[in-house]
């Protein structure tokens, strides 16, 4: 008889999680098309990115089981111009051996909840590769709708890749004026 699996805990990522996060992301950069980066960023760069997200008052989460980070996700401003301050872009990556265990689903659901609490009104997914059906399906299950495709917009592994845009409203969306987000840069 197999022992029951410990529960997955989704929580705020800490500096101690960043080496495992960097390793997960490095795997996807080197072996996948979900990220259009060609070289994995080092730990110092991941640490800088983590600090940037947190300085914007936005979530960076880790999904952990038995003390091991199995995935991570964060949301950051879509663009730096002030008019975009209510629009965030999500990023979710799962350790290769944890894919298909619901890690990405739990991370994205929590990102949506935390971004709504932060006063964000729209979330966009910028998905590398139109053949990335797992990410497209994950976002669709969380209420995202297709909002466009940039054909042949990236080149990786000696082939052209599309960029798929998906979007969902957060909270009241555009149905009423938002309260001002104070953490967004000027």
N, C-alpha and C positions, 0 to 999 in steps of 0.2 A: 504494500500500500504506500502510495506517495504521500509525503507530508503536505499539508495545505501551504499554499504560497502566502508569504507575508503581504500585507496590504501595500499598495502603492501610495506613497505620500507625496503630494504636490505642495511645494512650499517655496518661499522666496529663496533664490539662489544666494549663496554666500561666497566670499572669496575662496574659501576652502573647496568649493565645488568646481572652481574654474579650470583646474587641470583636467578633470574628467570631461567637462564641457568642451574644452579645447580638443581633446582626443576624439570625442563624438563628431564634432564639426569637421575636424581634419579628415576623418574617414569619408564623410559625405563630399567634401571638396575633392578629394583624390579619386573617389570611385563613383560619384553620382552626378546627376545633372540638375538637382534641386537648387544648388548654389552655382552661380556663375563665376565664383572665385576660382582661379586656377592654381593658386598656391595657398595652402592652409596658413592662416594667421598664427603667429606664435602666442604664447601665454600672455606676454605683455600687451599685445594688441587686443586679445579677448578681454583682459582686465580693463583696458581703456574703454572698450565698447560697453562693458557691463556698467562702468561708472557713468558713461554718457546716458544710458537708458535710465538709470536710477536718478541722475541729476534732472532729467526731464519729468520726474515724478511718475514714471511708468514701470510696469512689472517686468522682472526677469525671474523666471521660475525654474526650479529643478524638480524632476520627478525621481523619487528615490525609493528603493526597496532594499531592505537589509543592509543599509549603509552604502549602497552603490547607486550612483546617478545613472539612470536609464534613459534619460532624455531631458531636454530643456526647451524652453520657449520664452520669447520676450516680445514686447511690442515697443516700437519707437516711432517717433514722428515720421510721417511719410516724406515730407520735405521740410526744410528749415524755414521757409517763408511763413510769416505770422498767420496769414489767412488759412493755412493748413493745420492750425493748432488743435483742431478737433478730430483730425484724421490720423489714424495710426496704422502702421504696417506690422503684421505679425510674422514671426519666424519660429518654426518648431522643428526640432531635429531629435531623432530617437536612435539610441545605440543599435547597431545592426542586429544583435541577438535579442533585442526586445521589440522589434517591429512585429506588429500584429497582435500585441498584448493590450491594446487600448491606451498605451502611454500617450501617444499624440492626441488622442481624443480628450483625455483628461487635462492635458496641458492647455489645449486650445480653449476648452470650456472655461477653465479658470482664467485664462488671459482675457476672454470676453468679459467675464464678470468683473475682473479687476480694472479693466479699461473703462467699463461703464461707471464704476465707482469713482474713477479719476476724472470723470466728466467728458470723456471722449464720446463722439457721436457717430463715427463711421470707422470701420476697420477694413483694410484692404489686404488681400493676400497677393503677393507677386511671386508666382510659381514658375520656377525654371523648368522648361521642357513640357510641351503639351502632352507628351507621353507619360508624364508623372501622374498617372491615374490615381495612385494612392493619396497623394496630397490633394488632388482635385476632389476626390470622394470625401476625404476628411473634412475639407472646408464645406462642401455641399451639405454634409450631415449636420454641420453647425450653423446652417442657415445662410451661408454665403451663396451669392448668385454670380454667374459669369458676367463680367463687365467689359471684356475685351481680350484680344490676343495681339501681341506684337510678333508678327511672323519673322522667322529667321533673325532674331534680334541678338542672339549670342552665339558664340562659336567655342565649342569645347569638345575634346576627344575627336577632333577632325571632322566635326559635323555641325551643321547649323541647328540651333535650338530656338523654339518659340518661347515667349514669355506669356503666361496666362494670368490675367487679372480677374480676381473675384472680390466681391465686396458685400458687406452686410452692415445694416444699421446697428448702432449700439444705443441702448436706452430709448429715449424719445426720438432718436434719429434727427430728421429735419422737420418734425411736426411741431416743434416749439423752439423758441430761442434758448440757447444754452447759457448756463452760468459760466463765467469767465474761468479759463484754466490758468492758474497762476504759475504753474511749473514750466509752461512752454516758454522757450526763449523768445526774446524780442526781435 
